[in-house]
Amino acid sequence: MWEMQPAINSAGDILCMWTESVFRLQNKVTGIGFILLEGVCTREALKICILTVYSPCDIHNKRLLWNSVRQLKQASQVRLWCVLGDFNCIRNPNERMGKIDRSVGDNSMQEFNEWIEDMELLEVPNVGRQYTWFRPNGESKSRLDRALISPEWRDTWPENVQFTLSRNVSDHCPILIKANNVDWGPKPFRILNCWLTDKSFSDVVKHCWNYVQVPGWGAYVLKEKFKRVNVNRNRNSIKGLLIEGVWTDDPNKVKEEIRSFFSNRFLEADFQRPKIDGIFFKSLDHQHVQVANTTEVEVKTAERGFIMLEGVWMAEMQRVVVANIYAPCEIESKRQLWEKLYSRKSQSQIQSWCLVGDFNCIRHPAERLGSRHSNSEANLIAKLLYFGRNCIPNVHDVYWNTNSQASIHVMETEDNP
């Protein structure tokens, strides 16, 4: 079966063709620039409306077309709508490249988006080329052809995809729409637990929620905002992949291709890493240090910020305490860590203490290049570097090197600090 609208001069003709075993026509409406077919989709036994558009180029006739189509949809009892064709208009500046010919007072892009909003239509996700029309001399190109569907159509066939195919004799690219209901398995709610620990997470959510302003009463506003959330999820979903030049929407093949891609992406190639063979650092072995059966060996989590060992320095047969520090960045958390260490040092009977690690702090301004650091914080950390003069004998300073494979370097001097 077919229905057509003849061309005006050399452009504007519309031809619609269908198979009765798939679509059974019940009513049709033709007008300047469109053909509306209303009927039943036989497979699902659902009533649908398909409207094919060939929009004029001038803004005046565009408005006449938009008003006619709007009135038809408002008067229709059918909720499943698909509006597709050549709209001769773009939705945003990124859909056009090259020379632009626009008459004075032509605000078609904004009016086109407002018309889509009034019609309560959604754009079908596109796969393939970004532009659908090309000027013969190649100076400009635009996305003029598209498919728009109602939310009810999207809910009935959620896997709608429009493919922009290669053009042949025409200056327009053909559009192919597929609506396969493919079982992709469960679609989890995507959120990372670490987001919830970020102090700015709540503000970001509030900003995104309040950014979209929808007039109306509370329940309507809530419904419209959730509708837009679902639109974004549908736009960002993967409908299929081009694998070795062949488009496939088989879930198993698509999932395997994605898994293989990221597996190869993060698989390290044969990489020659730098080595430190032949470089010897002074170290402490079992002949010099033995950790005794102590009365207290604390092992805390990384949040607590330190690991403390109490043992015997065998060279001098002197009991010592070595604490490995990883201080947090926040000043309040630092103070809690310092107070805890200071309390343990005050209560300990051992005088020889050594603290080593990442203190996330400086002692004076010369130790930082760039942003400023508070003097109060530097003074507090100074109290913790060495407690008293009775430090580990023959050890002047201990450095923690976080950028190399060697973890601890010990510099020996003749005098105690």
C-alpha positions, -999 to 999 in steps of 0.1 A, spaced: 0 0 0 11 36 -5 1 72 -2 17 102 -18 17 140 -19 28 155 -52 58 179 -54 54 217 -57 78 227 -85 108 204 -81 106 197 -43 82 187 -16 69 154 -27 62 127 -1 57 90 -7 46 66 21 46 29 16 37 0 40 28 -36 42 -7 -45 54 5 -75 73 25 -51 95 4 -19 95 -33 -17 89 -44 18 78 -76 32 94 -74 69 87 -52 93 68 -48 131 67 -27 150 41 -17 187 42 9 210 29 42 194 39 29 163 57 10 130 55 -5 115 86 -13 78 87 -33 64 116 -38 27 120 -30 -5 139 4 -21 143 -7 -57 138 20 -75 157 13 -57 190 -23 -48 181 -17 -12 191 -30 20 175 -3 43 162 1 75 142 30 80 118 34 115 104 59 121 76 71 157 71 87 176 43 90 211 58 93 243 37 124 264 39 109 298 48 99 305 84 64 315 76 54 282 60 73 263 87 50 279 113 19 270 93 31 234 91 40 232 128 6 246 138 -13 222 116 6 192 131 1 205 166 -36 207 162 -38 172 148 -19 157 177 -40 176 203 -72 164 187 -60 127 184 -69 101 209 -39 80 199 -9 82 223 17 64 202 31 90 177 61 90 154 69 122 135 98 119 110 111 134 78 129 165 65 122 193 89 146 218 72 156 230 106 183 224 132 180 221 170 213 236 180 243 253 162 264 221 164 240 205 138 252 229 111 286 236 95 295 260 67 277 289 52 244 299 68 216 316 48 190 331 72 166 358 66 160 387 90 136 377 118 142 339 113 143 324 148 134 289 135 159 270 157 143 283 189 108 279 176 115 244 164 126 234 199 96 250 214 73 232 190 89 198 199 84 207 236 47 216 230 42 183 210 58 164 239 81 146 215 115 130 221 143 126 196 153 90 188 190 83 196 211 86 165 237 62 153 260 69 124 266 102 107 260 135 125 248 154 94 220 143 70 221 170 43 252 181 23 254 209 -2 266 196 -36 297 217 -36 306 205 -1 306 240 15 280 233 42 262 204 58 234 202 84 212 178 103 178 184 88 163 149 89 153 132 122 127 111 139 106 122 169 85 100 191 60 104 219 70 91 254 43 64 251 60 52 219 94 52 237 79 32 266 64 6 242 95 2 221 124 14 244 151 2 220 143 27 193 174 37 173 177 59 141 206 51 117 219 78 94 229 58 63 252 67 34 236 89 8 235 80 -29 220 102 -56 202 125 -32 218 153 -12 200 139 19 211 108 38 184 81 43 172 75 79 165 39 91 146 34 123 147 2 142 127 -7 173 139 -42 185 130 -52 220 162 -68 231 168 -82 265 200 -66 278 195 -80 313 191 -59 344 200 -22 342 215 -13 376 212 21 392 246 36 385 262 52 416 295 49 433 296 48 471 325 72 471 303 99 457 283 99 489 314 106 510 321 137 489 310 169 507 299 185 474 278 155 463 246 169 479 251 203 464 257 189 429 224 169 431 205 199 443 219 221 416 211 196 388 176 191 402 168 228 405 185 237 372 155 225 353 125 247 360 91 233 352 61 255 359 30 239 375 18 222 406 41 198 426 31 164 413 33 176 377 67 191 382 80 159 397 66 138 368 82 161 342 116 161 359 116 123 362 106 121 325 137 142 316 159 119 337 146 89 318 152 107 285 188 113 294 192 76 305 178 65 272 200 89 252 231 76 270 223 39 267 241 17 243 218 4 216 245 -16 197 280 -14 184 298 -14 150 320 -44 153 345 -49 124 323 -28 101 291 -47 109 264 -32 131 251 -56 158 226 -52 186 230 -87 200 235 -82 238 260 -111 242 282 -98 213 280 -62 225 288 -71 261 317 -92 250 331 -65 227 329 -39 255 346 -63 280 373 -71 255 379 -34 247 384 -24 283 404 -55 290 428 -47 262 428 -10 271 441 -16 307 463 -46 298 498 -34 301 520 -41 271 555 -53 272 569 -23 290 605 -20 302 603 -4 336 634 14 351 653 -7 376 675 3 405 697 -27 403 732 -19 414 721 10 437 724 1 474 707 19 502 716 17 538 690 -4 555 681 -20 588 683 -58 589 676 -84 615 712 -82 628 705 -46 640 669 -45 648 646 -71 664 610 -64 672 604 -80 706 573 -95 721 559 -62 730 531 -51 754 515 -29 728 516 -31 690 489 -11 674 477 -16 639 450 9 629 432 14 597 444 40 571 418 64 585 434 64 618 466 74 601 495 54 618 510 21 626 531 20 658 558 -6 667 575 -9 701 607 -30 702 644 -32 709 672 -14 691 697 -43 691 728 -22 685 723 -2 717 700 -26 735 676 3 739 638 1 737 623 23 710 590 32 694 587 36 656 554 51 643 546 51 605 525 81 598 500 88 570 483 121 580 450 132 565 447 164 546 420 181 567 433 202 595 407 189 621 417 152 613 453 161 616 448 176 650 430 145 662 459 124 649 485 146 666 466 147 699 464 109 699 501 105 692 510 131 717 489 114 743 506 80 736 540 96 738 532 113 771 519 81 786 548 59 773 577 50 795 600 48 765 619 80 757 633 71 723 606 78 696 608 81 659 579 92 636 582 86 599 559 90 570 537 114 551 527 142 575 508 162 548 523 193 564 554 216 563 574 231 591 582 265 575 573 284 543 605 274 526 593 238 524 565 248 500 565 263 466 531 276 455 500 279 478 505 293 513 504 272 544 492 282 579 519 288 605 497 273 632 497 240 615 535 241 609 540 248 646 519 219 657 536 194 634 570 206 648 560 192 682 557 157 667 588 152 646 610 144 676 599 141 712 628 152 734 665 148 727 665 110 733 659 99 697 672 66 682 710 67 685 731 73 654 700 83 634 698 120 624 667 120 603 643 96 585 627 103 552 597 87 535 600 86 498 566 81 482 578 85 446 603 56 444 603 19 451 627 24 480 605 32 510 628 42 539 662 60 537 682 63 569 709 90 571 735 83 599 754 110 617 780 109 645 759 131 668 724 126 681 700 155 672 
